[in-house]
Every structure is written in structure tokens, then in C-alpha cells.
Amino acid sequence: MKIAIIGQSAFGVDVYKALKKNGHEIVVVFTIPDKNGREDLLAMEAAKDGVPVQKPARWRKKVADGKFEVLPDMLKLYLSYKAELNVLPFCTQFIPIEVIEAPKYKSIIYHPSILPKHRGASAINWTLIDGDEEAGLSIFWADDGLDTGPILLQKKCKVEENDTLNSLYKRFLYPAGVEAMAEAVELIAAGKAPRIVQPTEGASYEPYITAKPELAEIDWSKNQRQLHNFIRGNDKVPGAWATMNGEKVSVFGSSLYKGKVPPPGAREVEVVGVPGGKVYAHEAGLLLPGSDGKWVNVDTVKVGSKTIPAHKYGLVEEQGEKLVFTPEEEKIVEEVKKIWAAILKMDVEDETDFFESGGTSADVTRLVEEIKFHTKVELENTDIYMGPKFGENAEAVIKKMRGGDKITVEYDPIVMNVNGMELKFPHELFIDGKFQPSSSGRLYDTINPNDESVICKVPKADINDVNKAVAAAKAVNVDTVKVGSKTIPAHKYGLVEEQGEKLVFTPEEEKIVEEVKKIWAAILKMEVEDETDFFESGGTSADVTRLVEEIKFHTKVELENTDIYMGPKFGENAEAVIKKMRGGDKITVEYDPIVMNVNGMELKFPHELFIDGKFQPSSSGRLYDTINPNDESVICKVPKADINDVNKAVAAAKAAFETGEWRKMSARERGKRLYKLADLMEEHKEELATLESLDSGAVYTLALKTHVGMSIDVWRYMAGWCDKIEGSTIPISNARPNFNLTVTKREPVGVVGLITPWNYPLMMLSWKMSACLAAGNTVVHKPAAVTPLTALKFAELAALAGIPNGVVNIITGSGSEIGQALADHPDVRKIGFTGSTEVGAQVMAR
């Protein structure tokens, strides 16, 4: 069908893409005029494809009798495109009935409520404010009323207890809305689209909250549940607000507080006008009272234009002296000002507020990235939200440059000279991130068991300290850990290692080796030769710890205990020390790189198949071009694999699974490797995002924040699952008089073949592969032929993270050739596939 899209924003873009993907011709896009010199996203997307874009400020005019009529020139312009259907995915303009009725198949509109309930522009807000248990969306036929036309289709979902306007829209109404618009157009094209007249019963129309800020003012007569619903129904736009002690305060992140009284240590803040005249600030937020004596907790407040953590509300902000910049810092500030001016398209002063000047969340990501690119200073998005004025942002950049964000820990130290070093340590209770005395002030002596001398006095805690510590722990939740040091697993002990040439030591290294030999001799109390075995000579696990520590003290080389278990002979240990000194324990990956200067950086990436830990050409030597979709230039040539390469990759994956290091590795060690991989992806995120943008056409800021950012998150999430995969067993009756033991053990299936499409290349890889590796499987991955490059860069990072050879294999080429071979291979135990329904059915059939 020939379709005219009338709408805007990211939602309009995704509907546009879905309709194009389904084979429909978009003959024109009507959207809103540019704002501050910036085009709407839908206009930009359509222009890239050469689709005509019109940006009318209005479609109609008011006449003498107070009614509206269509602008003749606009109607003529619209009719010139000969559309057969109007699709209005997100339209904020009033479209005349002459335009609505003009096409052969008329017009359809998306609305984010279950019509006839919640007509109007604030449907999602009122769904939550009214406490509806069910939310949904409607695609309806446009008429001359406001959201009154016949229903074409509807979709529904449950409203979660803490859903906000933002979360409900992103979780369901946005993605399901795009699918519903595409589905509706297909029903129209097939002649199967219904027209169900909206019932009058249950119909409601509510005002547009964003246009009337007074409607978002909190009414303190609401009970806990009503107050919670009101706050989340306005989160984030326009933001529920109240006048508290003479200033406008907006509140966000509402949840029902389950306690009957404020938590221990909560700070009382007097506020005129609220029930009881008080609110309570505590570590998890700010408690606001309902009229029923129960509390709502909010985690963020906005005072004026500044957003702060809710627990800080009511504190007097320390007014530090304004920073005085050096001449070099002034240049940096000017650079930051240029970035602000380029994004906001206006002159910028210290008091310019980023959001009041039209900045969006997407602009925040761009601002953070451009500041990093031009100044090498890494800010977080929250730094902008917490300090939205230019002067605040400039100071934040300079403070970071000066190292003002470095973490310090303050305490009253015990300082001793022991073991040839100055030993400094705390001696107080550690609660809620602070060292502090006990509530009672009681102390006791801690004794050195060697000579019974008093080392120092430490606090003797009581029940008050326990309560304080438990309250602090209850208020904290962490979701990520970072494992800094790499441990070589003990399961390698006893394996025959490849025998390289014996190291030749320099004179300085010979001195180090002699020092290590003295340490061995002192511990084992015997003469030591290269073949002396630490354990056969009486060394114990406690001696291993002593050996590692003494080597570190005398040579500054840090070994792991596992280094001793893996190489228990003195000669092996001496070589391990010297190799570490030379940096020989670092993993390197060799390949013939493609090197490009893109996005202000040197981009270096592999372009060959990755099989059994090595980058290599295809068996046939065939190549094909991978294309930059932005300008259709050739990025580079990549191998076109065939069935021989598939067989080779599967054989490597099978060997790695059945007899390799990966299968023998502990789940905890496997998790460490995956955490390391996530850290490396974080370290190289700009390269990955640039490569994704270059290869798939993704917008760089979107690729950075979503494609790469979410990929890193999923790898960290799955890394945490490695040592938590457990079996569960249904209880059974015992066979009397005997007892039965039932056990369920979850085991990896083996080699998994992964086939992914061109859109979101790194995310598709990560969603599938992270779960496979966390469970202990090995993989052969075929990325889309047109977007192979981020997968190959990922393979490099996987190798650097210590993922063993054969665990991850990447093959590039035609889906019909190598995708088919992968699906047919007898040693591939499972297939992960995302793609068309037609191809998916073929894969399932095999």
C-alpha cells in the first residue's frame, strides 16, 4: 500500500521502519517543524531514505464563526502524494477531517489506553493515577471526534505495583504499539480489519496534564495508595509536585513504604502543609505521608531545576567557593561551552539550564560523550541531571580533571612498623561506609598471640550497633561486582604443558632467581635444585601462602597460590617469576588488522574467521565486501566461509567442550572470565559503538548507550549466574522400608550454533551467547553477512579475557550456505536463531 505517515519522535521512526520492512511504500512523512534548528527523528529517518518530508506548523485555520477549516494549500499538498492510507503513530497536531477521509482506506491512529477509557493526550498518566490494574493500547479508525473512532485492535497488559509513566511506556506500550500498528496495516491490506464501534459505557476523557502544570500538584488528602499512584502517574513528565516550605519540589521514584514507622536514624524535616507537618529523609529516599497514616517513599526530588537524591532533601547545601580556573582549564571550559552551544543551538551562559533549554535524555548521552571525546573527562549521565546548569557542569569537568572525584576513606589509624613496612589500619566499627566508635564507647584489647602484647583497642559493640549496621545493610542493594585479579585455575595441575625453550636469564634476573632460591631453602630447610618439588619436599598449603608473600616482598612480583600448585618445581617457579617480571603473563591476540581513523579515534579490528582461538582465512579463500550502509562504501573484505569452515569450527567447539579447559573449569572461575570480558567490553565501548555504527548504520549515541551498554549489562548479569545454576527436584515418596535419594543436576548441552540478524548485532550476540557460556556450553556463531564486524571484534576481546580456545568461534558468510550447514551439523546440540519466520520454520524443521 501507499502510506502517508503523520507523526513524530522515536515511536514514529519505529512504525515507519516496520511498515517499510513489510513492503509498504511510504509516499510522504508529515511531521512537526524543526525545534531550535533540530529536526525531529522521524524527519531525519525518512530523509535518509529519500522519502519526501513535510513539516507544517498547522493544517487548519480558524474562521469567523469560530470553527476551523483546512488550509487549501495543505490539502492540495497532501493530495498530491496519492496516499491510500494515513498512519498516525504519534501525532500531536489536529488533522482536518478532509485529510482523514481522503485516502482509499482512510486513517488509523495509535492511542495508549484501552478505549473508550482515558481519551485525551494524557492517557498513560491517568491510567496510573486512577490505579487501573490493567493498561493497554488501541489502534482505531480516525473520525472527527477526539479518540472516538471505531476500534481496529487492542492489546492489554498488567500494571505492576511500581510502574511509572516511563516504565509502562517502555516496557509495553511502546514496543507493543509498534507491533500493533504494523499488524493493523496488514489486516487492512488483507481486507480483514474490523470496525468495532466504541461503547459509551466506561468512556472517559481527562485533561492534558503536561499543558496544565497545576494538575500535577499533590493533594495531601490522598491516602498512601492514591498518593503513590499520583506520583508514578506523573513520573517523569510532568512530575508530581508540591510547594514545600515555600519552594516547588517535584518527586519521582515512588514506592509503597511497608513499615509502620520511619526507619531508625531517619532525619525529620518539618514541612508546612503535609499531614503531620513532617517528612522523613533516610538512606533509601524521602517518606511522604498519606492521609491514612501510611507512607510513600520517593528516591529522587527536583528542587527548582536541580535534581538531587531524595535523602538529601532539607539539608543545607554547602556553598563552596567558586572554582578559580587556570588558563589551561579556561580553555577546557570554553571547549565544553562550545559543545553545549552545538547541542542546544543557542548562546550559553553559566546559568543556562540544559533541560529548560530543550535538552533531552538523548542529548544528555551526546553531551557526556562529546565532553569525554574533547576533554578526556568521563562524566556520568547523572552528573548532568544533578547539575543541569552550564556553570555546574563546567565545575564538574574541572573537578574531575583535578582528581576531585577520587574516593578517600577517613579514619583514625593505628600505625606500626612491622615486617619491614609501615602498617596502617583502622580499629573502629565500620558501619554504613564510615569507621566509627561503638554506641556505648566500650573498648577491649586485641592481643598478639605470639608474645601476648596488646596490639590496640577495638570497640565492643552492643545491640544498638547491630541494629544500626542491619539498617544500613537493608538500605543498600548492589547488582554488580568487579573481579580485579586473574587466578589461574587449579584444575590445570597435572596436565602436560607444552615444553618451550628454557628461559635464559640476564645477570640481574639471575640475582632474582637466587633470592627466590633462598626463600625456598628457608621454608623447606634444605638445599634447592631446579628439580626440587615443593610438596614432595614437605611444603604445605600454609607454606604456599608464605612463599607467595615472601617472593612478593623480596622481588615485587605478585604470584597466585595456583602458580605454585601448577608449577611445583623450583625451576618452574623461578621461570614463572621472571616471566611475570617481563610481562609474559599477558594475553595477546595476533591478527592482520583493519586500521581506520573514524569518529576521532584509531579503530583497529580483525576481519577473518575466528576458529579455535585464531583468526584465519576461509578454507576456500573466498571473500566478500562488507558495506557501510550510510554511504555504501566498502569497509573491508571478510571471508566467505563454507561447509569446511563450519566443520572446523564445530570440531573446535566440540573438543573445547569435551576435553578442553572450559569443561574442567569451576563455575566460579568461568564467571570470573565472563566478568573480565564485560570489563574489556566496557574499556573498548567507544570502539565497539563506532564499529557498530559503521557496519550497521546505527546512530553512534544509540549504539553506545543501548547496543553496547545493554550488551555489557547482560554479560555481567550472566557472569553472576555461573555458580548459581542448580537443580530442583520434586519430592518423592520413599520405597519403604528403604529411603530414596533424588538429585537433579543441570549440565550444559554441548556445542550451540547461533545465527543472528543484522539489526542490533552485538546485542543479539550477547543475549544468546552470554547464557550459553554461563552454563558451560561452547558456541559457533554466524552473524548476519552484512554486519559481521562487531562479532569479530568481540572475538578478540573474548580471547583477551582468557576465554579458552575453541569456546567461542565466529564464522562469516552466507546464511543459506553456512547457516544451513550449522543447523544440519550432527554435533551441534542446540540452535539459537533470530530472523524471519520463514527461515525460522526451516531451522525448526531440522
Order of alpha helices (4+ residues) and beta strands (2+ residues): beta-alpha-beta-alpha-beta-beta-beta-alpha-beta-alpha-beta-alpha-beta-beta-alpha-alpha-alpha-beta-beta-beta-beta-beta-beta-beta-alpha-alpha-alpha-alpha-beta-beta-beta-beta-beta-beta-alpha-alpha-alpha-alpha-alpha-beta-beta-beta-beta-beta-beta-alpha-alpha-alpha-alpha-alpha-beta-alpha-beta-alpha-beta-alpha-beta-alpha
